[in-house]
């Protein structure tokens, strides 16, 4: 055991350390979150080096949390309050220099739950949790987004507080859900399968849509959310706006009918609304229809 409470007066004086990682040489990396630094020790606790200081420029940190180390020794840091992942590369003298970074807009919150941990798979892809957005993100080693999944749920079809994520070394990842007290395993598409490492194709519509990586939704040209991803990012589900959810009275979960059409059913099993994918609106069973200027929270 090593470490004392402090503000880095000595190398082993920590203030709220959170992330841990071990490299191939057995060196232990600690994200000393409150002291805005990454400290490195040998396996016996002997201090080796540190990098990072408070700030927002390259190489500087604000609330570093998750850590992961690549096979080449590069260190990935969840620089949470700077809303980015920073990658540091080792130098011959044992120091570390900033190599690249990319933005993670979902880390905007400074809540007590927003302490994202990260993990790498064998191909160098980075997985990160976004606790306040109830989702998991997958990036390639350069920061390009590959996959996004999750939404709020008290069951296994989503997350309450996704806290940590780690690759199983094969074709899946484990996610700890601190809010629901679950450990969840997800099997990811194997190499060569359709849509591997990509979002599913957008639903056909005469109205253009764009993907909002912060909310995990598809939006119309007016920035209104019209679709969200299911828990494993394999299907787009139309969002139910509050004005329709109130009419359906608590049963506002879209389901597909025998023809593959999204519908909203009443408690008696009758269709109350049908989704018009071309016009991006819910059409009532009566001649009247209610369009869908939905907010992302409408399905929560």
Order of alpha helices (4+ residues) and beta strands (2+ residues): beta-beta-beta-beta-beta-beta-beta-beta-beta-beta-beta-beta-beta-beta-beta-beta-beta-beta-beta-beta-beta-alpha-beta-beta-beta-beta-beta
